[in-house]
Structures are given as C-alpha cells and as structure tokens.
Amino acid sequence: MISLVKKSIVCFCLVFQVAHAQDLLETYQQVLKSDPRLLIDSLAVEVGVAREKQSFGQLLPQVQFSSSATSTTRRAEGQPIDHYSGQRYILSVRQPLLDIAKYNAWQHSKSVQKQFQYQYEDTQSVVMLDTVERYFALLKARDDLDLIKEEKVAVLEKKDQISALYEKRLVKVTELYEIVAHLDMLESEQVEGQRLLALAKADLSELTGEPVQHLSPLMERSIIENEVGDINTHVEQLAARNASLNALDKSIDAARKNLNQQKAGHYPVVDLQLSKQQTNIGFENSLSAITDTEVASVSLSMPIFSGGTASAKIYEATQQLKIATAGYDQEYRRLEKELKDEYFNVRSINRRVAATEKSVESAEKSYRSIEKSFGFGIATTSDVLDAQQLYLQAKQYFQQAEYDYVVSQARFSYKAGLLTYDSLSDINARLKESGLAIKP
C-alpha cells in the first residue's frame, strides 16, 4: 500500500513541471514593457516639460522678421500712368521687462511638471504593487488547486481500501457511499479551483501582455521578523516619501502660482521693443528713396477695467487652491490610516504564519493517528475524512498566511513610499529557482 506521503509526491511530480522559472523581477520587466499606465504617465511628464518650456519662452526675447513686396500702378488726372515696385523689410525684437503674469505662468508650469513627475513615480509603485498582488494571487490559486488534487489522490486511495473491505463485508455500505460523495465534492471543488486559477492567470497576463507558463514559488518559512520598523517614524516621513502626496503637494503649489498669475492681471506690463526697417515705399505706397529706420521704445500697459473678468479669475483660482489643499488633507488622512492598518496587519499576519505552521504539524499528527486507528478498526471513514480535510485545510491556511504576509508587506511599503525595485528584489530573493507550471 502506497502511503499518503508517497502518493502525494507522485501527484506533485505529475503537476509540477521543472522548467525555466519566471520570477517576480522577470514578470515586472514584462509589465514595464506593456503596461499602458506607465506609458500614459511618462508621456504626461513629457507634456509637462513641453509646457514649462513654452511658458519660459514667453519671458525671453521675441524676434520677428517680416517683409513685403509691392507692385503699384498710379494714375493721376493729367499725368501719365506711373508703374513701380517697392520692398519693405522689418526686424523687430520685443523683450518683456515687467510681466508678472507671464512669470507666474512659468512658475505654475514648473509646478505642474513636477506634479506629473510625482504622479509617474506613484504609478510605478502602483504597478509594482499590482504585479506583486497578481503574482502571488496566481501562486495561491495554483497551491489551492494542488491541495484539492492532493486530497483527491488520498481519498481515491482510501476509496480503494474501503471497496476492498466492503467486498469482505468488513465495513458498511454507508461508508462506501460517504467516501464516493466526498470524491464528488472534491471533483466540484477541483472544477472551481481550475476556474479561479484561469482567472488569476488571466489577471497576471493582463499586466505582462504575455502568457504565463512557469512561476517561481515562495520558499517555505521565508518570513523575517520586524521588517516594517517603527510606525511613528513612517508616519512622520509619510508626507516626504509618498509620491501621491508629493504630487498633491505640487498641485497645491501649482494652484497657488495660478492664483498669483490671475492677480497679476491687475498689474502693469512693461516691454522693451527694438525695430529696424528698410523700405522704398512712402506714404500711401508712393515711391520714395530707400530709407533705414531704427526705433527703440519702452511701452507701459496698465489695465483699468475688464468688466470684472480679472476679479472672477482671481476668485476661481482662490477656490481651486482651497480644493487642492482640501484634497491633500483628505488623501493624507486616508494614507495615514491605511499605513497604520497595514502596519498592524503585517505584524498580525507574521504571528498568524507561526500559528498556522504549528496547526499544520498538529493536524498532520492527528490525521496520521486517526488513519492508524482506522487500520485497527477503531476509527470510521468519516473520522479519517474529517481529519484529512482538517490537515489539508491547515496547510491551506498556512500557505495563505505566507502569501498574505508578503502582499501585506508590499502594501505597507507602498503606503509608506518605500516600494521600489529593491523591494521587489528582496521579495524575489524569497522565491525558489525551480519553475512551477501554471496549468489547470
């Protein structure tokens, strides 16, 4: 009789195919190439850079050259028809000397550009977290299905034993019916497990843009104590580290610069203008000698009344600043609470891993003991099935706790603004090198 352990090993050999392992870092590299969120935000950064250059360009000298050529036919009473051509060339340079609105528009565009940059950094962290969550969700779905298959193999072995005993009239037919019913239930659970595995596989493939074949599984007991540090320190540094908060902070700065820009609508504008003109066209397109004209001028423009437009723009900008400030405060409170929640969640799951690991050992001992009792005719089939189910359930809880710990730690790092490529490398170091075939 093949023992449950040996049978499980045979089952694992069938479903676990050794192949090149696609680890977490390789998966993330695929995501970097295909995720449209990163492309969109990276292009937004480029748009911000272009807008900043446009605004700054308004503060620099504006040089313009224009020319015209004319062909004139003059008819005067009592005079012969006169036909002649003329040319005019004008080179002008205009330099703002005092234009507070344009200066604040430049400062506003700089803040917006930095806001786009922080949004891109936040999106990178979101994509990293999404990759971790979907990667381990797929591993969990694979493990859950394997546990169902493991239980199914053991129950099939037990069914053969019960059938042999029934033929010898050593057990009741109800025990045979019971184990057949249990097999039918496991068949249903396997179908559901295959569905969940297919969904998890599709979720990860959505990120990578490529089919998922083999993943590197998590090493056993890869949990490290006290990896999250002191919560008070993280809360104090939350505003400086979290990219989404930094983006909102820049949105406040941009709104403040926009308010200054609108207020400048009440201020005077002073420009310096230099121009040089050469032409042989005189008054009313009359032919004249070639003349060169050079002009240097300083112009002052002072707004007096614009129908209330400037005041309305100031009021709107003021409200936009209040909205940006309130939005930052709202996001900070949410992130602070979620950061604390994830901190205590990580610590709780850490303890749960240790507890479920002990429960696996206890459930296995109980199962082995009841299985021996069944061989002596002391325990019933129902006792064995219950003990076996409890044992495999304990294994499932243990695996779930390990996955929950890794994902919760990644979520905590994201909230704290610490989720980086190095963070993924640390998680990747906990994975085995061998590949796990992802097939239902």
HULINDA-V192724 format. One record per backbone hydrogen bond with DSSP energy under -0.5 kcal/mol. CO is the residue of the C=O (numbers start at 0). NH is the residue of the N-H. E is the energy in kcal/mol with one decimal. If there is no record, write none. Layout:
co nh e
CO NH E
CO NH E
//
This chain:
co nh e
2 6 -2.5
3 7 -2.4
4 8 -2.0
5 9 -2.0
6 10 -2.2
7 11 -2.7
8 12 -2.1
9 13 -1.2
10 14 -1.8
11 15 -2.9
14 16 -0.8
15 17 -0.5
18 434 -0.8
20 22 -0.9
21 215 -1.1
22 26 -2.1
23 27 -2.4
24 28 -2.1
25 29 -1.7
26 30 -1.9
27 31 -2.5
28 32 -1.1
29 33 -0.9
30 33 -0.8
30 34 -3.0
34 37 -0.6
34 38 -1.2
35 39 -2.9
36 40 -2.1
37 41 -2.3
38 42 -2.2
39 43 -1.8
40 44 -1.7
41 45 -1.6
42 46 -2.3
43 47 -2.3
44 48 -2.2
45 49 -2.3
46 50 -2.4
47 51 -2.2
48 52 -2.0
49 53 -2.0
50 54 -2.4
51 55 -2.3
52 56 -2.1
53 57 -0.9
54 57 -0.6
55 58 -1.7
56 59 -0.9
60 62 -0.7
61 93 -2.2
63 91 -3.0
65 89 -3.1
67 87 -2.4
69 85 -2.2
71 83 -2.6
73 81 -2.9
75 78 -2.6
81 73 -3.8
83 71 -3.3
85 69 -2.8
86 279 -1.7
87 67 -2.3
88 277 -2.5
89 65 -2.7
90 275 -2.6
91 63 -2.9
92 273 -3.0
93 61 -3.2
94 271 -2.8
97 269 -2.4
98 102 -1.9
99 103 -2.6
100 104 -1.9
101 105 -1.8
102 106 -2.1
103 107 -2.5
104 108 -2.1
105 109 -1.8
106 110 -1.9
107 111 -2.2
108 112 -2.3
109 113 -2.0
110 114 -2.1
111 115 -2.4
112 116 -1.7
113 117 -2.3
114 118 -2.3
115 119 -2.0
116 120 -2.0
117 121 -2.5
118 122 -2.3
119 123 -2.1
120 124 -1.8
121 125 -2.6
122 126 -2.7
123 127 -2.2
124 128 -2.6
125 129 -2.8
126 130 -2.4
127 131 -2.4
128 132 -2.8
129 133 -2.4
130 134 -2.5
131 135 -2.3
132 136 -1.7
133 137 -1.8
134 138 -1.8
135 139 -2.4
136 140 -2.2
137 141 -2.2
138 142 -2.6
139 143 -2.9
140 144 -1.9
141 145 -2.1
142 146 -2.2
143 147 -1.7
144 148 -2.3
145 149 -2.6
146 150 -2.6
147 151 -2.4
148 152 -2.4
149 153 -2.0
150 154 -2.6
151 155 -2.4
152 156 -2.0
153 157 -2.2
154 158 -2.7
155 159 -2.0
156 160 -1.8
157 161 -2.7
158 162 -2.8
159 163 -2.2
160 164 -2.4
161 165 -2.6
162 166 -2.1
163 167 -1.0
164 169 -3.1
164 170 -0.5
165 168 -1.8
171 174 -0.8
171 175 -0.9
172 176 -2.4
173 177 -2.2
174 178 -1.9
175 179 -2.0
176 180 -2.5
177 181 -2.0
178 182 -1.9
179 183 -2.2
180 184 -2.1
181 185 -2.2
182 186 -2.3
183 187 -1.9
184 188 -2.4
185 189 -2.4
186 190 -1.8
187 191 -2.1
188 192 -2.7
189 193 -2.4
190 194 -1.8
191 195 -2.5
192 196 -2.1
193 197 -2.2
194 198 -2.2
195 199 -2.4
196 200 -2.4
197 201 -2.2
198 202 -2.3
199 203 -1.9
200 204 -2.4
201 205 -1.8
202 206 -0.9
203 206 -0.5
203 207 -2.3
204 208 -2.7
210 212 -0.5
212 437 -3.1
213 21 -1.0
214 216 -0.6
214 435 -2.4
216 431 -3.2
218 221 -0.6
223 226 -0.6
229 233 -1.5
230 234 -2.4
231 235 -2.2
232 236 -1.6
234 237 -1.0
236 240 -2.0
237 241 -2.6
241 245 -2.1
242 246 -2.3
243 247 -1.9
244 248 -2.5
245 249 -2.1
246 250 -1.6
247 251 -1.8
248 252 -2.0
249 253 -2.7
250 254 -2.2
251 255 -2.3
252 256 -2.2
253 257 -2.2
254 258 -1.9
255 259 -2.1
256 260 -2.1
257 261 -2.2
258 262 -2.3
259 263 -1.6
261 264 -1.5
262 265 -1.9
263 266 -1.7
268 300 -2.7
269 96 -2.8
269 97 -2.3
270 298 -2.6
271 94 -3.2
272 296 -2.9
273 92 -3.6
274 294 -2.8
275 90 -2.8
276 292 -3.2
277 88 -2.7
278 290 -2.9
279 281 -0.5
279 287 -2.4
281 284 -1.3
282 285 -1.3
285 281 -4.4
290 278 -2.0
292 276 -3.1
294 274 -2.5
296 272 -3.1
298 270 -2.2
300 268 -2.7
305 308 -1.0
307 311 -2.1
308 312 -2.2
309 313 -2.0
310 314 -2.2
311 315 -2.4
312 316 -2.5
313 317 -2.1
314 318 -2.0
315 319 -2.3
316 320 -2.0
317 321 -1.9
318 322 -2.4
319 323 -2.4
320 324 -2.3
321 325 -2.5
322 326 -2.5
323 327 -1.9
324 328 -2.1
325 329 -2.5
326 330 -2.3
327 331 -2.7
328 332 -2.2
329 333 -1.9
330 334 -2.7
331 335 -2.7
332 336 -2.1
333 337 -2.6
334 338 -2.7
335 339 -2.0
336 340 -2.6
337 341 -2.7
338 342 -2.0
339 343 -2.3
340 344 -1.9
341 345 -2.7
342 346 -1.9
343 347 -2.2
344 348 -2.8
345 349 -2.1
346 350 -1.6
347 351 -2.1
348 352 -2.5
349 353 -1.4
350 354 -2.2
351 355 -3.0
352 356 -2.0
353 357 -1.7
354 358 -2.0
355 359 -1.9
356 360 -1.5
357 361 -2.4
358 362 -2.8
359 363 -2.3
360 364 -2.0
361 365 -2.4
362 366 -2.4
363 367 -2.6
364 368 -2.2
365 369 -2.5
366 370 -2.4
367 371 -1.9
368 372 -2.1
369 373 -2.3
370 374 -1.5
371 375 -1.3
372 377 -2.8
372 378 -0.6
373 376 -1.2
379 383 -1.9
380 384 -2.7
381 385 -2.5
382 386 -2.4
383 387 -2.7
384 388 -2.6
385 389 -2.3
386 390 -2.1
387 391 -2.5
388 392 -2.2
389 393 -2.0
390 394 -1.8
391 395 -2.1
392 396 -2.5
393 397 -2.1
394 398 -2.5
395 399 -2.7
396 400 -2.3
397 401 -2.0
398 402 -2.3
399 403 -2.9
400 404 -2.1
401 405 -1.8
402 406 -2.5
403 407 -2.8
404 408 -2.5
405 409 -1.9
406 410 -2.4
407 411 -2.4
408 412 -2.4
409 413 -2.1
410 414 -2.5
411 415 -2.4
412 416 -0.6
412 417 -3.6
412 418 -0.9
413 416 -1.1
417 419 -0.9
419 423 -1.7
420 424 -2.0
421 425 -2.2
422 426 -2.1
423 427 -2.8
424 428 -1.6
426 429 -1.7
427 430 -1.7
429 218 -3.1
432 20 -0.5
433 216 -0.6
434 436 -0.6
435 214 -2.1
436 438 -1.1
//
